[in-house]
Amino acid sequence: DRVVLESLHAGAVLRVLLNAPPGNILDIATLSELEDRLSAEQDSKRLKALVFEGAGANFSYGVSTPEHRRQTVGEMLRAFHGLLRRLVRLDRLLLAVVRGRCLGGGMELACLCHRVFAHPRARLGVPEINLGVFPPLASVILPLRSGQATADLACLTGRTFTAREALA
């Protein structure tokens, strides 16, 4: 499974492990699996929080770069945006545990969470601009989390940040 769900604390916490190291890429298959698995869990009355984590050394390198092709980009964006819409509507606490790289769509997923717990050596950023692609979700989410100036720096330069810089 590319996504592993683990029920903790008598069903009050759902650990969502992105299980495709080293990069835990959010490709169409992973996004679809995650959407299906979360839809099956979301109605639990016991569920209070979801904790997102990446298997291995990294949280996520983000959405699949090869799926940005004309033939697949529409499906990939529908899957990614659908997942994020589901999470926004979910009336549960969302947490992210970030180790290693947390980039692009992985960073957007983490930023959507109410709290992000980042290892001191974590690197967070939206480097899509270096590939000639603008990060649309980050441009909306980051100003709310970090302020417009920092969001512009991240989105327009592709710069990555340490956990300490991201916290500041």
Disulfide bonds with the S-S distance in Angstrom:
none
